Amino acid sequence: MILSTRRSSLDSGSFRRAPLSSSYRQERSYRPSAIDGTNTALLPPVRPPGCQPAYPRALGRSLYLVIIGSLSPRHGIAIKSARFQLSALFTDPRFTFTLPASICHRCASHSMADDEKYPYSFRSEHHSFDEVSMDPHVSSGQFGSTNPSAIEAGRAEPTPGSHTYPDGGSKAYLTVLGAFLSLFFTFGQMNAFGTFQAWYATHQLQHLPPSTISWIGSLQLWIFFFSGACIGRMFDAYGPTGLMTVGTLCYLASIMFTSVCKEYYQYILAQGVLFGLGVGLLFYPSLASVSTHFSKYCATALGIAAAGSSLGGVVYPIMLQRLFETVGFGWGVRISGLISGVGCALATLMTTSLSAQKKPAPYFDLKTIADVRFALLAAGSCFVALGLFIPFFYVVEYARHLGISENMCFYVLAVMNAGGVLGRIAPAYLSDSIGRYNLLTPAAFLSGLACIILWLNARTLATLMVFSAVYGFFSGAFISLVNPCVAQISDIRQIGARIGMLYSIISFPSLLGGPTAGALLARGHGSFSAMIIFSGATVMTGSLLILASKMASNPRILARV
């Protein structure tokens, strides 16, 4: 709070409020109380008769009541009491005082009856009361955006994170479509790595154990996740177009090199390193661009875009299996790569960003790591990533273990990705109404629970299909909701950097998940039980840490966060 005065000395005495006489009301005109857009309260020109305030004592108590009222919703009456005392205290025309925007918002909630009873009010130019804390990208306190350092001489300046979100329009919708296509052709094929794993185990790399082959897919994920911090930083500085263009070229090169690979190290370099980098250069800029166009419907827009990865995961396993059987592995990979390259080029042309930030952010911001909400969200996501992708890698192998026919094995993976289509859209749409964290936590927990209850007891094709659909739905919900949760606790200028930082942190458990599962499978001599329990337990543990992140944002368990 900033208090300015040109009064040479302050009176002393006792504070007593005397009723105003009708003659006095006729002599003095009072200004009606309203939140009309100014932040400076200029009080009536004279002190009401009978008021001799004790300035130091009354001022101290008034300031205490204002502070308490701004910190807790249970002390809203404190603002009204402070409002009354301050109005009686500062009645000299040479007094002006300003308040932070969050306190002014609290004052805006009193009734018109209170206005007539206490005809003095605080005024704010920063926001209307209906706008308080509705923007997930603007750092805010419990009652709205506050930036006390920017409030000077009775004037409130916009917060540094202020940004206008159109929440619609042709550019916004084209960006969502571009992100959808980008994820369909890149992350969709990454979700179909189980098809490559099963093919390699019976053809090119049949002399290697499954845990060794799975390093190709794990390295894809690690490169994809770890590149997030660097790519997010470059997105915040330069926008999406250049990054996505380079990503399209890397993606095409990786596909073409994979089609001619013969040795294990060649698959590691082409399908592991180069493919993961290409996917990262297309994934992060496209989703971060969507976040700059939407605020109120941010999670819904991101969920629609993220659904592209699941839909691609439905199409690619079936398409690749048919191509491998009809035209061979080499030409099958090339045909899928050419189709994907055209789609990625279209996605690049459609995607735009509204972020005006041009100064590169640091790769790892210590302030971000010190944010308890972000730190807990990242820790929980690490545990989730350790086990989340194991079913995508090994569900085809598990189907073969049950004696299911070769063609139906790949349909199991397709059903899992099909469940993710609905899981990415429906929970994201609901989260805009009931809270992003409120759905992210149960989505992660139920994903792990589905592994332990359904996958562990799946003995037939029907039960395995049920598990695949359920797990695809809840894992898809987690993947689509984690980005809106990061955006909700971040400034718009840091969205790309923070999303990238999160994925860089979880890259290491993602790298270890697949090989760890393969090692547990080998240790169990063909038994999948230990691997399934490991996958479910790690995901459920991560959900508890995400719940702690939600409680750090708002300790009320039923709060919309």
ZAFI-820257 format. One line per 2 residues: number of its first residue (from 1); their letters; for each residue x, y, z of C-alpha. Coordinates in steps of 0.001 Angstrom, whole numbers, plus 524288, in hexadecimal, padded with zeros to 5 digits. Example, Ala and Ser with C-alpha at 12.3 -4.5 7.8 and 13.67 -1.06 7.14 Angstrom:
1 = as = 8300C 7EE6C 81E78  83566 7FBDC 81BE4 $
end
This chain:
1 = mi = 80000 80000 80000  80510 80D85 7FC91 $
3 = ls = 80110 818EF 804FC  80405 826B4 80058 $
5 = tr = 80132 8336A 8075C  804EC 8419E 8075C $
7 = rs = 7FFA3 843EB 814EC  80A05 84A30 81D8E $
9 = sl = 8052B 84441 82A40  7FB11 83AAE 82EFC $
11 = ds = 7F112 83D38 8395B  7F005 83493 84523 $
13 = gs = 7E47B 83160 84D8F  7D9D5 8273E 84ED4 $
15 = fr = 7D22D 8218D 843C1  7C388 822B6 8449B $
17 = ra = 7B9A4 8228A 839B1  7AE48 82BF8 83B64 $
19 = pl = 7A1E6 82AA4 8335B  7A0BE 83434 8282F $
21 = ss = 79626 83E56 8297F  78C8F 840FE 81E91 $
23 = sy = 79133 84F0B 81DA2  79F08 84A70 81BDF $
25 = rq = 79AD4 84113 81116  79447 84C6F 80A31 $
27 = er = 7A059 854FB 80B6A  7A9F0 84ADB 80697 $
29 = sy = 7A854 84311 7FA21  7ACF1 8350F 7FAFA $
31 = rp = 7B241 82D88 7EFAE  7AB61 8206C 7ED6B $
33 = sa = 7B3AE 81464 7EFE2  7B6A3 80C59 7E3C1 $
35 = id = 7C1A2 8049D 7DE02  7C321 80DB6 7D261 $
37 = gt = 7D0B5 80AE8 7CD42  7D9AC 813B0 7D548 $
39 = nt = 7E339 80E62 7DF36  7E456 81AA9 7E79A $
41 = al = 7DA0D 81D7F 7F1DF  7D86F 82C36 7F3A3 $
43 = lp = 7CFEC 82DBF 7FF9D  7C620 838AE 8027C $
45 = pv = 7CBB3 84620 804A3  7C899 8476D 81325 $
47 = rp = 7C836 83EBA 81EFE  7BA90 83B9C 823ED $
49 = pg = 7B745 842EC 8306C  7BA69 83BCB 83CE2 $
51 = cq = 7C5A7 833BE 83721  7D2E3 835EA 83D48 $
53 = pa = 7DAA4 829F6 838D9  7E69F 82539 83FF3 $
55 = yp = 7EEEF 82406 833D3  7F9C0 81AA2 837F0 $
57 = ra = 7F0FA 81103 83F17  7E5B6 81179 8355C $
59 = lg = 7EEDB 81083 829C9  7F5C3 804A5 82F66 $
61 = rs = 7E926 7FD74 8322A  7E3A0 800D9 824C9 $
63 = ly = 7EF9B 7FBFA 81DB8  7EF55 7EF63 825B4 $
65 = lv = 7E11B 7ED05 82218  7E3BE 7EF85 813B0 $
67 = ii = 7EF21 7E5EC 81389  7E78A 7DB5E 81ABA $
69 = gs = 7DBD8 7DD50 811D8  7E423 7DBF8 805A3 $
71 = ls = 7EA70 7CF47 80A34  7DEB2 7C753 80E60 $
73 = pr = 7D0D8 7C610 80912  7CC47 7C3B2 816F7 $
75 = hg = 7CFCD 7D192 81ABC  7C83A 7D8DE 81055 $
77 = ia = 7C190 7E0E9 81AF3  7CEF1 7E665 81E55 $
79 = ik = 7CF2F 7EDF4 811A5  7C222 7F456 814A5 $
81 = sa = 7C6D1 7F80A 8223A  7D3A5 7FD46 81CF1 $
83 = rf = 7CC4A 80478 81259  7C418 80B57 81C7D $
85 = ql = 7CFB0 80EF2 82514  7D802 813CC 819D3 $
87 = sa = 7CCDF 81C01 8149F  7CBB5 822A1 821BF $
89 = lf = 7DA56 823CD 82306  7DE26 829ED 8161F $
91 = td = 7D453 834AA 813E0  7DE12 83F36 8109B $
93 = pr = 7DDF5 842B0 80217  7ECC8 8426F 801C3 $
95 = ft = 7ECE5 833EC 80510  7ED5C 829C0 7FA58 $
97 = ft = 7F01D 81B4B 7FBDF  7F105 80FC8 7F2B2 $
99 = lp = 7EEE3 80166 7F4CA  7F379 7F522 7EDA5 $
101 = as = 7E9D8 7EFE0 7E3C9  7E6B2 7E3B5 7EBB4 $
103 = ic = 7E1C3 7EBFF 7F719  7D9C1 7F45E 7EE05 $
105 = hr = 7D364 7E80E 7E8B5  7CF82 7E404 7F66A $
107 = ca = 7C933 7F13B 7F83F  7C168 7EF66 7EBE7 $
109 = sh = 7B9AC 7E459 7F21F  7B22C 7EC5E 7FBFD $
111 = sm = 7A3BF 7EF12 7FA1F  79D0B 7FB93 7F624 $
113 = ad = 7973B 7FC63 803B6  7A4FD 7FD20 8091A $
115 = de = 7A7E1 807E8 7FF5A  79D57 8105A 8052D $
117 = ky = 7A1B7 80D2B 812F5  7B02F 80FA6 8105C $
119 = py = 7B0E8 81947 80509  7BF77 81804 80274 $
121 = sf = 7C5C9 80D8F 7FA31  7D279 80926 7F44F $
123 = rs = 7D3F4 809D8 7E5BE  7DBC0 801C3 7DC09 $
125 = eh = 7DED9 8037F 7CDB8  7E573 7F665 7CBD9 $
127 = hs = 7DA33 7ECC3 7CAAD  7CBCE 7EBDD 7CCA8 $
129 = fd = 7C766 7E2BE 7D75E  7C254 7D8BA 7CDB3 $
131 = ev = 7CFE7 7D785 7C7A0  7D70C 7D3B0 7D3FE $
133 = sm = 7DF7E 7C777 7D2DF  7D8A2 7C237 7C6C6 $
135 = dp = 7E4E6 7C270 7BE4F  7ED0E 7B64D 7C0E2 $
137 = hv = 7F928 7BC4F 7BAC9  7FA08 7C856 7C37B $
139 = ss = 80089 7C6B9 7D08F  7F69E 7CA0D 7DAC6 $
141 = gq = 7F40A 7C9B6 7E910  7E7FE 7C423 7EF4E $
143 = fg = 7DF81 7CF70 7EB22  7E59A 7D3D4 7DE79 $
145 = st = 7F1D2 7D886 7D7FC  7FA66 7E08B 7E0CB $
147 = np = 8066C 7E842 7DD4C  808E1 7F1C9 7E875 $
149 = sa = 8159F 7F688 7E2AC  80E6D 7FB94 7D6C4 $
151 = ie = 804FC 803E2 7DEAC  80A82 8117C 7DF87 $
153 = ag = 804B3 81EA0 7E2FA  7F6C1 819E9 7E2A3 $
155 = ra = 7F7EA 812EB 7D58D  7F7BF 80430 7D30E $
157 = ep = 7FF5C 7FF1C 7C766  7FBE4 7F277 7C066 $
159 = tp = 802F1 7E66E 7C538  80E50 7E1B4 7BD07 $
161 = gs = 80700 7D548 7B979  7FB37 7DC80 7B412 $
163 = ht = 7F724 7D710 7A6EF  7EAC5 7D6FB 79ED9 $
165 = yp = 7E5F5 7C971 79B2C  7DC6C 7C952 78FC9 $
167 = dg = 7D6F1 7BBEB 793AB  7D2D1 7BA23 7858E $
169 = gs = 7D46C 7BF56 777DD  7DA13 7B9B3 76B6B $
171 = ka = 7E848 7BA46 76FCF  7E526 7B3AC 77CB8 $
173 = yl = 7DD64 7A8B3 77655  7E7AD 7A6AD 76BCA $
175 = tv = 7F203 7A5BA 77669  7EA29 79B15 77D54 $
177 = lg = 7E8B4 793D7 77062  7F734 79563 76D9C $
179 = af = 7FAAC 79011 77B11  7F13D 784C0 77903 $
181 = ls = 7F7C2 7811C 76C14  8054D 782C4 771D1 $
183 = lf = 80268 77951 77CE3  7FB0F 76FE5 773FC $
185 = ft = 806AC 76DE4 76AEA  81198 76E43 77526 $
187 = fg = 80D80 76A57 782BE  8038F 760FD 77CCD $
189 = qm = 80E89 7596B 77666  8164C 759F4 782FD $
191 = na = 80A9E 753F0 78A04  80B34 748F1 77FFE $
193 = fg = 81902 744E3 783B5  81348 73848 788F5 $
195 = tf = 8113D 73455 77ABC  81FB2 73691 777CB $
197 = qa = 82394 72F8A 78450  81BB9 7237C 78099 $
199 = wy = 820DE 723B8 7727A  82F18 7254D 7768B $
201 = at = 82DD9 71A11 7804C  82A52 710A5 77539 $
203 = hq = 83222 71675 769E0  83DBC 71FDD 7697A $
205 = lq = 8415E 71F6D 77802  83C76 711F5 77BC3 $
207 = hl = 849CD 70E97 78177  8480D 7191A 78BFB $
209 = pp = 83FE3 71811 79877  83393 7209E 799BF $
211 = st = 839DC 72964 7A3FF  844BF 72CF6 79A76 $
213 = is = 83B41 72FC4 78F50  832F9 73848 79851 $
215 = wi = 83E8E 74198 799CC  83B2D 746D6 78C3F $
217 = gs = 82DA4 74B15 790C1  832AD 74FCE 79DE2 $
219 = lq = 83D18 757FA 79732  83278 75DE6 78E93 $
221 = lw = 82B2F 76223 79AAA  8375C 7671E 7A18A $
223 = if = 83BCF 76F7F 7960F  82DED 77454 79428 $
225 = ff = 82C35 777EA 7A279  839FB 77CEF 7A51F $
227 = sg = 839D2 78614 7996A  82DFF 78CE8 79F3F $
229 = ac = 83570 79722 7A72C  83DA6 79B9E 79B9E $
231 = ig = 83240 79B58 79203  8292F 7A255 79B88 $
233 = rm = 83342 7AD07 79D97  834CF 7AEF6 78EED $
235 = fd = 8260F 7AF24 78D2E  8249A 7BA0D 7973B $
237 = ay = 82EDE 7C1D3 78FE5  82C47 7BF04 78180 $
239 = gp = 81ED0 7B8D2 77FDF  81AA9 7ABC5 77A06 $
241 = tg = 81CD4 7AC98 76B45  82B90 7AAFC 76A64 $
243 = lm = 82BDB 7A04E 774B0  82117 79870 76E2B $
245 = tv = 827A6 799AD 760E4  83448 793FC 7663E $
247 = gt = 82C51 789A5 76D56  825AB 78561 760C9 $
249 = lc = 832DF 783A1 75A18  83861 77BE7 7659C $
251 = yl = 82C32 77371 76605  82CF4 77032 75772 $
253 = as = 83B82 76D48 7583E  839A3 76414 763C4 $
255 = im = 82EEE 75C7A 75CBB  8370A 75AEE 7506C $
257 = ft = 84333 756BC 757D8  83B38 74CF8 75FD4 $
259 = sv = 83658 7468C 7535D  84440 742BE 74F67 $
261 = ck = 849DB 73F4C 75CD7  85027 731FE 75ED3 $
263 = ey = 85786 732B4 76BB5  852D6 73584 77972 $
265 = yq = 85AED 741F8 77B08  8550C 74733 76E60 $
267 = yi = 84759 745BC 773E6  84BEB 74C8E 78055 $
269 = la = 850E2 75850 778A7  8460F 75945 76E6E $
271 = qg = 839B9 754DB 7757D  83E57 75820 7832C $
273 = vl = 845DA 76502 782D2  841C2 76BAD 77627 $
275 = fg = 8337C 767A7 776C3  8322E 76C23 784EF $
277 = lg = 8380A 77969 78192  82F00 77B2D 775E9 $
279 = vg = 82304 777F4 77E10  8273D 7819A 78892 $
281 = ll = 82913 78C9E 77EBC  81B26 78A88 779F5 $
283 = fy = 8147E 7872E 786CD  81874 79226 79016 $
285 = ps = 816BA 79E06 7871E  80965 79978 78257 $
287 = la = 803A5 79737 78FEC  809E4 7A365 795B7 $
289 = sv = 8041C 7AB5D 78A83  7F67D 7A671 78DE7 $
291 = st = 7F872 7AB62 79BDE  7FAAF 7B944 796DE $
293 = hf = 7ED75 7B989 78FEA  7E4A4 7B42D 79ABB $
295 = sk = 7E275 7B6F5 7A914  7D49F 7B34E 7AD09 $
297 = yc = 7D481 7A778 7A3FD  7E30E 7A4A8 7A4BF $
299 = at = 7E1D0 7969B 7A98A  7D74C 79377 79F7A $
301 = al = 7DF8B 798C5 79454  7EBA1 79180 79907 $
303 = gi = 7E39E 7851F 79ACA  7DEAC 785B8 78CC8 $
305 = aa = 7EC9B 787D2 787F5  7F1E9 77CD3 79077 $
307 = ag = 7E76A 773A2 78B46  7EF23 77374 77E9F $
309 = ss = 7F9B1 76B33 78516  7EFDA 760DC 78939 $
311 = lg = 7E8DF 760BE 77C3C  7F5FC 75F2A 775A7 $
313 = gv = 7F8CD 7542D 77F23  7EC7C 74D66 77A40 $
315 = vy = 7EFD5 74EE3 76BD6  7FE7D 74C72 76BC9 $
317 = pi = 7FF23 73EC5 77206  7F521 73968 76862 $
319 = ml = 7FAC9 740CD 75CBB  808DE 73CFB 75FAA $
321 = qr = 80578 72EC1 761E6  7FE54 72E0B 754DF $
323 = lf = 80957 73518 74DC2  813BC 72C48 753B6 $
325 = et = 80C64 72045 74F25  80921 7252C 7415E $
327 = vg = 814BF 72D6F 73CC2  81F10 72A0C 746EA $
329 = fg = 82512 7316A 75240  82D41 73AFE 74A4C $
331 = wg = 822CC 73FF6 74112  8187E 73F64 74BA5 $
333 = vr = 82069 748DB 75400  82325 751B9 7484C $
335 = is = 814DB 7529C 7445E  810A7 75607 75236 $
337 = gl = 81BB3 75FFC 752E0  817C6 766FE 74653 $
339 = is = 8099B 767F4 74AC6  80DF2 76CF5 75804 $
341 = gv = 81712 776F9 751F8  80C07 77D33 74A3A $
343 = gc = 803A7 77DC9 7566F  80E7E 78413 75E81 $
345 = al = 810AB 78E56 753F5  80240 791F5 7545C $
347 = at = 802B5 792A5 76334  80E38 79C03 7627E $
349 = lm = 806C8 7A537 75976  7FABC 7A54F 7623E $
351 = tt = 80143 7A7BF 76F69  802E1 7B5AB 77498 $
353 = sl = 80623 7BB63 781DE  80176 7C7E4 7888E $
355 = sa = 80CBE 7C8D4 79221  81449 7D58E 7905F $
357 = qk = 81FEC 7D120 7987B  82CA3 7D294 790E5 $
359 = kp = 836D0 7D170 79BB7  83B0F 7C345 79DC5 $
361 = ap = 837D2 7BE0D 7AB3C  84209 7B64F 7B2F2 $
363 = yf = 842CE 7A7BE 7B042  84036 7A493 7BE77 $
365 = dl = 83A48 7AF6C 7C69B  83D54 7AD7E 7D4FC $
367 = kt = 8311B 7B525 7D879  82925 7AB13 7D11A $
369 = ia = 82F7F 79FDF 7D86F  82D2A 7A724 7E53A $
371 = dv = 81EA4 7A801 7E235  81902 79D75 7EB0A $
373 = rf = 80D75 79B1D 7E206  81627 798CE 7D63D $
375 = al = 8200B 790BC 7DDE0  8159E 7876F 7E30C $
377 = la = 80F2B 7867A 7D5AC  81C54 7831B 7CF8A $
379 = ag = 81F66 778FD 7DA0E  81238 77281 7D855 $
381 = sc = 813AD 7728D 7C996  820DB 76BB7 7CAFA $
383 = fv = 81AB2 76035 7D1FE  80F78 75FE7 7C854 $
385 = al = 818C2 76015 7BC97  8208B 754D8 7C269 $
387 = gl = 81517 74BA0 7C0AC  80B6F 75246 7B783 $
389 = fi = 81141 74DBB 7AA8D  8141A 73FA7 7AE76 $
391 = pf = 806BF 73A93 7A9DF  808C3 74131 79CA6 $
393 = fy = 815B9 73A21 79B20  811E4 72CAC 7A00C $
395 = vv = 8034B 72AA8 79E1A  805B5 72446 790C6 $
397 = ey = 80FB3 71B13 796E3  8060A 717FE 7A1B1 $
399 = ar = 7FB89 714B7 797A0  804F1 70B47 79120 $
401 = hl = 807D4 70575 79E76  7F94D 70261 79FBF $
403 = gi = 7F963 6FB76 79294  7F172 705B6 78B50 $
405 = se = 7F2FC 7059F 77C83  7FD38 70E63 7764D $
407 = nm = 7F37F 71753 76F7F  7EB36 7196F 77BBA $
409 = cf = 7F734 71CCA 783DD  7F8DC 729A0 77C97 $
411 = yv = 7EA6A 72CCA 77E2A  7EC59 72C6A 78CF3 $
413 = la = 7F5DD 737CC 78BC8  7EC86 73EBA 7827D $
415 = vm = 7E17B 73D91 78C6B  7EA4F 74338 79702 $
417 = na = 7ED18 74F19 78E91  7DEB6 75025 78ACE $
419 = gg = 7DB40 7514C 79937  7E516 75C5B 799E6 $
421 = vl = 7DD93 76437 78FB5  7D1D6 76582 798AD $
423 = gr = 7DAA7 76696 7A48C  7E180 77273 79F02 $
425 = ia = 7D524 779E8 79B52  7CA6F 77704 7A557 $
427 = pa = 7D23E 7792E 7B1FE  7D8A7 7854C 7AC24 $
429 = yl = 7CB48 78AEE 7A904  7C651 78814 7B6C4 $
431 = sd = 7D295 78D8A 7BD11  7CF8E 79B30 7B807 $
433 = si = 7C389 79ABF 7C0CB  7C7C3 792E1 7CCB9 $
435 = gr = 7D671 7953E 7CCD8  7E24E 78FB1 7C5C6 $
437 = yn = 7E90A 78A48 7D1E0  7DC1D 7847B 7D66F $
439 = ll = 7DC56 77B53 7CABD  7EAF7 77987 7C8EE $
441 = tp = 7ECB7 77303 7D634  7E1FA 768A0 7D504 $
443 = aa = 7E5B5 7661C 7C6C8  7F38B 7626D 7CAD8 $
445 = fl = 7EEED 75A6A 7D67F  7E4EA 752B9 7CEA0 $
447 = sg = 7EEF5 74FF9 7C3FD  7F78A 74918 7CDE6 $
449 = la = 7EBF1 74254 7D413  7E7A8 73D21 7C6C8 $
451 = ci = 7F4FE 73697 7C51A  7F46C 72FBA 7D23B $
453 = il = 7E62C 72B96 7D1A6  7E339 72998 7C327 $
455 = wl = 7F025 726CA 7BC54  7F538 71DD5 7C6FB $
457 = na = 7E8D1 71590 7C5FA  7E6FB 715F1 7B723 $
459 = rt = 7E700 707F4 7B212  7DEC1 708F4 7A5C4 $
461 = la = 7DDF0 711D5 799F2  7D15B 71810 79F12 $
463 = tl = 7D709 71BA8 7AC60  7E37D 720B4 7A600 $
465 = mv = 7DB67 72938 79CE2  7D410 72EB5 7A8A5 $
467 = fs = 7E0D7 731FE 7AF5E  7E625 7384D 7A2FA $
469 = av = 7DA35 7411B 7A17B  7D9D1 74502 7AFE3 $
471 = yg = 7E862 74762 7B0ED  7E88F 74EEB 7A42B $
473 = ff = 7DDBE 757D0 7A93D  7E403 75B40 7B650 $
475 = sg = 7F203 75C17 7B155  7ED32 764D3 7A652 $
477 = af = 7E68D 76D92 7B051  7F367 76F21 7B7A3 $
479 = is = 7FB03 77272 7AB4E  7F119 77CC3 7A711 $
481 = lv = 7EF7B 78319 7B486  7FD90 7847C 7B90A $
483 = np = 80069 78F99 7AF6E  7F48B 797D5 7B38F $
485 = cv = 7F8A1 79608 7C1BD  8061D 79B68 7BE9E $
487 = aq = 80017 7A6BC 7B70D  7F6CE 7A976 7C264 $
489 = is = 80208 7AC1E 7CBDB  80AA7 7B350 7C201 $
491 = di = 80BF2 7C0C2 7BBF5  8092B 7C0CD 7AD54 $
493 = rq = 81744 7C4A1 7AA8D  81BD5 7B844 7B193 $
495 = ig = 81218 7AE49 7AC6E  81B2A 7A8A1 7A22B $
497 = ar = 826F1 7A879 7AB39  81F6A 7A254 7B684 $
499 = ig = 818F3 797D5 7AE41  8261E 794BE 7A857 $
501 = ml = 82C91 7949A 7B5B4  8225D 78B20 7BAD5 $
503 = ys = 82479 781B9 7AF9B  8333F 782C5 7B0F4 $
505 = ii = 8322D 77EF5 7BF3C  82998 77329 7BC74 $
507 = sf = 83232 76ECE 7B117  83AEF 766E5 7BA1E $
509 = ps = 8305C 75E3A 7C014  82A91 75CC0 7B275 $
511 = ll = 837BA 757B3 7ADBA  83865 74DB2 7B8B1 $
513 = gg = 82A46 748F3 7B84D  82AE4 73FFF 7AC79 $
515 = pt = 837FC 73958 7AF70  83425 737A1 7BDC0 $
517 = ag = 827AE 730E3 7B97A  82F83 7283A 7B032 $
519 = al = 838F0 724A2 7BB11  82DAA 7210B 7C419 $
521 = la = 827E7 718C9 7B931  834C6 7118B 7B74E $
523 = rg = 83685 70FCE 7C5F3  828E7 709F0 7C6D7 $
525 = hg = 82C36 6FFF9 7BC3F  820EF 70428 7B3A2 $
527 = sf = 817A5 70828 7BE9F  811E4 715BF 7BCB7 $
529 = sa = 80D02 71755 7CACE  818A8 71ED2 7D05D $
531 = mi = 81906 727DC 7C4A4  80A6B 72AD9 7C58E $
533 = if = 80B00 72D97 7D437  816BD 73681 7D221 $
535 = sg = 80F84 73E21 7C79A  80331 73FED 7CFB6 $
537 = at = 80A0D 74329 7DC8D  812AE 74DD7 7D6DC $
539 = vm = 80743 75480 7D01C  7FEF8 7543D 7DC81 $
541 = tg = 80A51 759C4 7E482  80BA2 764EA 7DAE7 $
543 = sl = 7FD2A 76819 7DC2B  7FEF4 76A78 7EAC8 $
545 = li = 809BB 7746C 7E847  8012F 77B27 7DE33 $
547 = la = 7F68E 77BE7 7E897  80079 7829A 7F171 $
549 = sk = 80314 78C7B 7E699  7F48A 78F28 7E5D6 $
551 = ma = 7F3D0 79115 7F491  7FF45 79A89 7F3D2 $
553 = sn = 7F768 7A29F 7EA2C  7EB28 7A24C 7F29E $
555 = pr = 7EA30 79A8D 7FF58  7DB85 798A0 7FE13 $
557 = il = 7D985 78AEB 7F8F5  7CD43 78E78 7F136 $
559 = ar = 7D27E 79B41 7EBB2  7D203 79CEC 7DCFD $
561 = v = 7E06C 79C91 7D968 $
end
